[in-house]
């Protein structure tokens, strides 16, 4: 199913930060997601690690964790889980 978009809605306001968000998504999609600063990071082989990117309200794609959580929650339109080796 790699490369196939899956539409899911997620209430970001129910999460306390990037670590909480990455753990929720890792559980939903049965994958391991690297989180900024190692918060919520899972130790698995590099081959299977993923990172989160997001599209902001201006249409730019950015790495999750580049801005403070409050700014992220007010500007994010779409999240994408990408294999780490592709970033």
N, CA, C and O atoms as a GROMACS GRO file, in nm:
protein
  348
    1UNK      N    1   0.081  -0.120   0.000
    1UNK     CA    2   0.000   0.000   0.000
    1UNK      C    3   0.085   0.126   0.000
    1UNK      O    4   0.032   0.237   0.013
    2UNK      N    5   0.215   0.111  -0.015
    2UNK     CA    6   0.302   0.228  -0.014
    2UNK      C    7   0.265   0.323  -0.126
    2UNK      O    8   0.246   0.281  -0.240
    3UNK      N    9   0.255   0.452  -0.093
    3UNK     CA   10   0.221   0.552  -0.192
    3UNK      C   11   0.073   0.573  -0.212
    3UNK      O   12   0.033   0.661  -0.288
    4UNK      N   13  -0.010   0.495  -0.145
    4UNK     CA   14  -0.154   0.508  -0.157
    4UNK      C   15  -0.204   0.600  -0.045
    4UNK      O   16  -0.184   0.570   0.072
    5UNK      N   17  -0.268   0.713  -0.080
    5UNK     CA   18  -0.319   0.802   0.024
    5UNK      C   19  -0.433   0.738   0.101
    5UNK      O   20  -0.522   0.676   0.043
    6UNK      N   21  -0.429   0.754   0.232
    6UNK     CA   22  -0.535   0.703   0.318
    6UNK      C   23  -0.591   0.822   0.394
    6UNK      O   24  -0.518   0.887   0.470
    7UNK      N   25  -0.716   0.851   0.376
    7UNK     CA   26  -0.778   0.965   0.443
    7UNK      C   27  -0.830   0.928   0.581
    7UNK      O   28  -0.919   0.845   0.595
    8UNK      N   29  -0.773   0.991   0.682
    8UNK     CA   30  -0.818   0.974   0.820
    8UNK      C   31  -0.824   1.111   0.884
    8UNK      O   32  -0.739   1.196   0.859
    9UNK      N   33  -0.925   1.133   0.966
    9UNK     CA   34  -0.933   1.259   1.040
    9UNK      C   35  -0.876   1.237   1.179
    9UNK      O   36  -0.891   1.130   1.238
   10UNK      N   37  -0.810   1.340   1.231
   10UNK     CA   38  -0.746   1.332   1.360
   10UNK      C   39  -0.762   1.466   1.429
   10UNK      O   40  -0.732   1.570   1.370
   11UNK      N   41  -0.810   1.466   1.553
   11UNK     CA   42  -0.826   1.590   1.630
   11UNK      C   43  -0.694   1.621   1.699
   11UNK      O   44  -0.660   1.559   1.799
   12UNK      N   45  -0.620   1.717   1.645
   12UNK     CA   46  -0.489   1.752   1.701
   12UNK      C   47  -0.500   1.812   1.841
   12UNK      O   48  -0.407   1.801   1.920
   13UNK      N   49  -0.613   1.874   1.871
   13UNK     CA   50  -0.629   1.937   2.002
   13UNK      C   51  -0.642   1.834   2.115
   13UNK      O   52  -0.633   1.870   2.232
   14UNK      N   53  -0.661   1.708   2.080
   14UNK     CA   54  -0.667   1.601   2.180
   14UNK      C   55  -0.527   1.550   2.216
   14UNK      O   56  -0.512   1.464   2.302
   15UNK      N   57  -0.425   1.604   2.149
   15UNK     CA   58  -0.287   1.560   2.173
   15UNK      C   59  -0.210   1.669   2.247
   15UNK      O   60  -0.238   1.788   2.232
   16UNK      N   61  -0.114   1.626   2.328
   16UNK     CA   62  -0.038   1.719   2.412
   16UNK      C   63   0.092   1.765   2.351
   16UNK      O   64   0.166   1.842   2.414
   17UNK      N   65   0.124   1.722   2.232
   17UNK     CA   66   0.249   1.762   2.168
   17UNK      C   67   0.288   1.664   2.060
   17UNK      O   68   0.213   1.572   2.026
   18UNK      N   69   0.408   1.686   2.005
   18UNK     CA   70   0.455   1.604   1.895
   18UNK      C   71   0.475   1.457   1.933
   18UNK      O   72   0.446   1.367   1.854
   19UNK      N   73   0.523   1.433   2.054
   19UNK     CA   74   0.545   1.295   2.098
   19UNK      C   75   0.415   1.217   2.104
   19UNK      O   76   0.408   1.102   2.059
   20UNK      N   77   0.313   1.278   2.160
   20UNK     CA   78   0.181   1.216   2.172
   20UNK      C   79   0.122   1.190   2.033
   20UNK      O   80   0.065   1.083   2.008
   21UNK      N   81   0.136   1.287   1.943
   21UNK     CA   82   0.086   1.271   1.806
   21UNK      C   83   0.156   1.156   1.735
   21UNK      O   84   0.091   1.075   1.670
   22UNK      N   85   0.289   1.150   1.746
   22UNK     CA   86   0.362   1.044   1.675
   22UNK      C   87   0.327   0.906   1.729
   22UNK      O   88   0.320   0.810   1.652
   23UNK      N   89   0.304   0.894   1.860
   23UNK     CA   90   0.265   0.765   1.916
   23UNK      C   91   0.126   0.723   1.868
   23UNK      O   92   0.104   0.606   1.839
   24UNK      N   93   0.034   0.818   1.860
   24UNK     CA   94  -0.100   0.788   1.810
   24UNK      C   95  -0.095   0.739   1.665
   24UNK      O   96  -0.156   0.638   1.631
   25UNK      N   97  -0.021   0.810   1.581
   25UNK     CA   98  -0.011   0.771   1.439
   25UNK      C   99   0.063   0.639   1.422
   25UNK      O  100   0.027   0.559   1.336
   26UNK      N  101   0.165   0.616   1.503
   26UNK     CA  102   0.238   0.488   1.497
   26UNK      C  103   0.145   0.373   1.529
   26UNK      O  104   0.152   0.267   1.466
   27UNK      N  105   0.056   0.393   1.626
   27UNK     CA  106  -0.041   0.290   1.661
   27UNK      C  107  -0.146   0.269   1.553
   27UNK      O  108  -0.186   0.156   1.525
   28UNK      N  109  -0.192   0.379   1.493
   28UNK     CA  110  -0.295   0.370   1.389
   28UNK      C  111  -0.245   0.297   1.265
   28UNK      O  112  -0.319   0.220   1.204
   29UNK      N  113  -0.120   0.322   1.229
   29UNK     CA  114  -0.068   0.269   1.103
   29UNK      C  115   0.037   0.160   1.121
   29UNK      O  116   0.101   0.119   1.025
   30UNK      N  117   0.054   0.114   1.245
   30UNK     CA  118   0.146   0.001   1.275
   30UNK      C  119   0.284   0.025   1.216
   30UNK      O  120   0.340  -0.061   1.147
   31UNK      N  121   0.339   0.143   1.244
   31UNK     CA  122   0.473   0.178   1.196
   31UNK      C  123   0.547   0.249   1.307
   31UNK      O  124   0.490   0.279   1.412
   32UNK      N  125   0.672   0.277   1.285
   32UNK     CA  126   0.754   0.347   1.382
   32UNK      C  127   0.786   0.485   1.327
   32UNK      O  128   0.839   0.498   1.216
   33UNK      N  129   0.754   0.588   1.404
   33UNK     CA  130   0.772   0.725   1.357
   33UNK      C  131   0.875   0.796   1.442
   33UNK      O  132   0.865   0.799   1.565
   34UNK      N  133   0.974   0.854   1.375
   34UNK     CA  134   1.074   0.934   1.445
   34UNK      C  135   1.012   1.068   1.479
   34UNK      O  136   0.942   1.128   1.397
   35UNK      N  137   1.038   1.115   1.599
   35UNK     CA  138   0.982   1.240   1.644
   35UNK      C  139   1.095   1.339   1.669
   35UNK      O  140   1.206   1.298   1.702
   36UNK      N  141   1.070   1.469   1.652
   36UNK     CA  142   1.174   1.568   1.675
   36UNK      C  143   1.236   1.556   1.814
   36UNK      O  144   1.165   1.531   1.911
   37UNK      N  145   1.365   1.574   1.823
   37UNK     CA  146   1.440   1.569   1.949
   37UNK      C  147   1.429   1.436   2.020
   37UNK      O  148   1.456   1.427   2.140
   38UNK      N  149   1.390   1.330   1.949
   38UNK     CA  150   1.383   1.198   2.009
   38UNK      C  151   1.262   1.174   2.096
   38UNK      O  152   1.249   1.066   2.154
   39UNK      N  153   1.172   1.273   2.108
   39UNK     CA  154   1.054   1.257   2.192
   39UNK      C  155   0.960   1.159   2.125
   39UNK      O  156   0.916   1.183   2.012
   40UNK      N  157   0.928   1.052   2.190
   40UNK     CA  158   0.837   0.953   2.134
   40UNK      C  159   0.898   0.867   2.025
   40UNK      O  160   0.826   0.793   1.957
   41UNK      N  161   1.028   0.877   2.007
   41UNK     CA  162   1.093   0.798   1.901
   41UNK      C  163   1.094   0.651   1.940
   41UNK      O  164   1.102   0.617   2.058
   42UNK      N  165   1.086   0.566   1.842
   42UNK     CA  166   1.088   0.422   1.864
   42UNK      C  167   1.219   0.367   1.810
   42UNK      O  168   1.266   0.412   1.706
   43UNK      N  169   1.276   0.271   1.878
   43UNK     CA  170   1.402   0.214   1.828
   43UNK      C  171   1.373   0.088   1.748
   43UNK      O  172   1.347  -0.019   1.805
   44UNK      N  173   1.379   0.100   1.619
   44UNK     CA  174   1.364  -0.012   1.526
   44UNK      C  175   1.471   0.006   1.420
   44UNK      O  176   1.545   0.104   1.421
   45UNK      N  177   1.479  -0.089   1.328
   45UNK     CA  178   1.580  -0.076   1.223
   45UNK      C  179   1.554   0.049   1.140
   45UNK      O  180   1.438   0.086   1.118
   46UNK      N  181   1.661   0.114   1.095
   46UNK     CA  182   1.649   0.237   1.016
   46UNK      C  183   1.560   0.219   0.895
   46UNK      O  184   1.492   0.313   0.853
   47UNK      N  185   1.560   0.101   0.840
   47UNK     CA  186   1.483   0.071   0.720
   47UNK      C  187   1.333   0.097   0.738
   47UNK      O  188   1.265   0.137   0.644
   48UNK      N  189   1.283   0.075   0.858
   48UNK     CA  190   1.140   0.085   0.882
   48UNK      C  191   1.098   0.214   0.950
   48UNK      O  192   0.980   0.233   0.980
   49UNK      N  193   1.191   0.304   0.976
   49UNK     CA  194   1.156   0.428   1.043
   49UNK      C  195   1.092   0.526   0.947
   49UNK      O  196   1.129   0.535   0.830
   50UNK      N  197   0.995   0.599   0.999
   50UNK     CA  198   0.924   0.698   0.920
   50UNK      C  199   0.932   0.834   0.988
   50UNK      O  200   0.959   0.843   1.108
   51UNK      N  201   0.909   0.938   0.912
   51UNK     CA  202   0.903   1.074   0.965
   51UNK      C  203   0.771   1.136   0.923
   51UNK      O  204   0.708   1.093   0.826
   52UNK      N  205   0.731   1.238   0.997
   52UNK     CA  206   0.608   1.309   0.966
   52UNK      C  207   0.640   1.440   0.896
   52UNK      O  208   0.728   1.515   0.939
   53UNK      N  209   0.569   1.466   0.788
   53UNK     CA  210   0.575   1.597   0.723
   53UNK      C  211   0.432   1.650   0.719
   53UNK      O  212   0.336   1.574   0.731
   54UNK      N  213   0.421   1.781   0.703
   54UNK     CA  214   0.286   1.839   0.697
   54UNK      C  215   0.280   1.952   0.597
   54UNK      O  216   0.380   2.018   0.566
   55UNK      N  217   0.159   1.973   0.546
   55UNK     CA  218   0.132   2.085   0.457
   55UNK      C  219   0.068   2.195   0.539
   55UNK      O  220  -0.030   2.172   0.609
   56UNK      N  221   0.124   2.316   0.530
   56UNK     CA  222   0.066   2.427   0.606
   56UNK      C  223  -0.039   2.499   0.522
   56UNK      O  224  -0.067   2.461   0.409
   57UNK      N  225  -0.097   2.603   0.580
   57UNK     CA  226  -0.206   2.673   0.513
   57UNK      C  227  -0.163   2.746   0.385
   57UNK      O  228  -0.247   2.784   0.304
   58UNK      N  229  -0.032   2.765   0.367
   58UNK     CA  230   0.019   2.828   0.245
   58UNK      C  231   0.054   2.727   0.137
   58UNK      O  232   0.095   2.764   0.027
   59UNK      N  233   0.040   2.597   0.168
   59UNK     CA  234   0.069   2.493   0.071
   59UNK      C  235   0.212   2.443   0.074
   59UNK      O  236   0.251   2.363  -0.010
   60UNK      N  237   0.292   2.489   0.172
   60UNK     CA  238   0.431   2.444   0.185
   60UNK      C  239   0.437   2.317   0.267
   60UNK      O  240   0.364   2.302   0.365
   61UNK      N  241   0.525   2.222   0.228
   61UNK     CA  242   0.546   2.099   0.304
   61UNK      C  243   0.665   2.119   0.396
   61UNK      O  244   0.772   2.163   0.352
   62UNK      N  245   0.648   2.086   0.524
   62UNK     CA  246   0.753   2.106   0.624
   62UNK      C  247   0.764   1.982   0.712
   62UNK      O  248   0.672   1.900   0.717
   63UNK      N  249   0.876   1.970   0.780
   63UNK     CA  250   0.895   1.860   0.876
   63UNK      C  251   0.818   1.892   1.003
   63UNK      O  252   0.822   2.005   1.051
   64UNK      N  253   0.749   1.794   1.058
   64UNK     CA  254   0.681   1.811   1.185
   64UNK      C  255   0.787   1.836   1.291
   64UNK      O  256   0.887   1.764   1.298
   65UNK      N  257   0.766   1.938   1.373
   65UNK     CA  258   0.861   1.973   1.477
   65UNK      C  259   0.942   2.097   1.445
   65UNK      O  260   1.016   2.146   1.530
   66UNK      N  261   0.928   2.149   1.322
   66UNK     CA  262   1.003   2.269   1.284
   66UNK      C  263   0.951   2.396   1.352
   66UNK      O  264   1.024   2.494   1.363
   67UNK      N  265   0.828   2.394   1.396
   67UNK     CA  266   0.768   2.510   1.462
   67UNK      C  267   0.709   2.466   1.595
   67UNK      O  268   0.685   2.347   1.615
   68UNK      N  269   0.684   2.559   1.687
   68UNK     CA  270   0.621   2.522   1.815
   68UNK      C  271   0.485   2.455   1.792
   68UNK      O  272   0.417   2.483   1.693
   69UNK      N  273   0.447   2.367   1.884
   69UNK     CA  274   0.324   2.290   1.875
   69UNK      C  275   0.202   2.378   1.848
   69UNK      O  276   0.118   2.343   1.764
   70UNK      N  277   0.190   2.491   1.917
   70UNK     CA  278   0.074   2.579   1.902
   70UNK      C  279   0.064   2.635   1.759
   70UNK      O  280  -0.046   2.645   1.704
   71UNK      N  281   0.177   2.670   1.701
   71UNK     CA  282   0.179   2.720   1.563
   71UNK      C  283   0.141   2.607   1.467
   71UNK      O  284   0.064   2.627   1.374
   72UNK      N  285   0.196   2.489   1.491
   72UNK     CA  286   0.166   2.372   1.409
   72UNK      C  287   0.015   2.344   1.406
   72UNK      O  288  -0.042   2.326   1.299
   73UNK      N  289  -0.048   2.339   1.524
   73UNK     CA  290  -0.190   2.304   1.529
   73UNK      C  291  -0.279   2.408   1.462
   73UNK      O  292  -0.389   2.376   1.418
   74UNK      N  293  -0.231   2.532   1.452
   74UNK     CA  294  -0.314   2.635   1.389
   74UNK      C  295  -0.288   2.649   1.238
   74UNK      O  296  -0.366   2.715   1.169
   75UNK      N  297  -0.181   2.587   1.187
   75UNK     CA  298  -0.150   2.603   1.045
   75UNK      C  299  -0.155   2.475   0.963
   75UNK      O  300  -0.157   2.482   0.840
   76UNK      N  301  -0.156   2.358   1.027
   76UNK     CA  302  -0.150   2.232   0.954
   76UNK      C  303  -0.280   2.204   0.879
   76UNK      O  304  -0.390   2.223   0.932
   77UNK      N  305  -0.266   2.160   0.753
   77UNK     CA  306  -0.382   2.118   0.673
   77UNK      C  307  -0.381   1.968   0.651
   77UNK      O  308  -0.487   1.904   0.649
   78UNK      N  309  -0.262   1.911   0.634
   78UNK     CA  310  -0.251   1.770   0.597
   78UNK      C  311  -0.121   1.713   0.652
   78UNK      O  312  -0.018   1.782   0.653
   79UNK      N  313  -0.125   1.588   0.699
   79UNK     CA  314  -0.005   1.518   0.747
   79UNK      C  315   0.031   1.408   0.649
   79UNK      O  316  -0.055   1.349   0.585
   80UNK      N  317   0.161   1.379   0.639
   80UNK     CA  318   0.207   1.269   0.554
   80UNK      C  319   0.313   1.191   0.631
   80UNK      O  320   0.407   1.249   0.686
   81UNK      N  321   0.298   1.059   0.634
   81UNK     CA  322   0.399   0.971   0.693
   81UNK      C  323   0.488   0.924   0.578
   81UNK      O  324   0.440   0.863   0.482
   82UNK      N  325   0.618   0.951   0.589
   82UNK     CA  326   0.714   0.920   0.483
   82UNK      C  327   0.828   0.837   0.539
   82UNK      O  328   0.870   0.859   0.652
   83UNK      N  329   0.878   0.742   0.462
   83UNK     CA  330   0.995   0.666   0.506
   83UNK      C  331   1.113   0.759   0.524
   83UNK      O  332   1.135   0.849   0.442
   84UNK      N  333   1.188   0.738   0.630
   84UNK     CA  334   1.300   0.826   0.664
   84UNK      C  335   1.405   0.832   0.554
   84UNK      O  336   1.465   0.937   0.532
   85UNK      N  337   1.429   0.722   0.486
   85UNK     CA  338   1.534   0.722   0.383
   85UNK      C  339   1.497   0.808   0.262
   85UNK      O  340   1.584   0.837   0.180
   86UNK      N  341   1.372   0.848   0.251
   86UNK     CA  342   1.329   0.931   0.137
   86UNK      C  343   1.335   1.079   0.167
   86UNK      O  344   1.308   1.162   0.080
   87UNK      N  345   1.370   1.114   0.289
   87UNK     CA  346   1.377   1.256   0.327
   87UNK      C  347   1.516   1.310   0.315
   87UNK      O  348   1.539   1.428   0.343
   0.00000   0.00000   0.00000
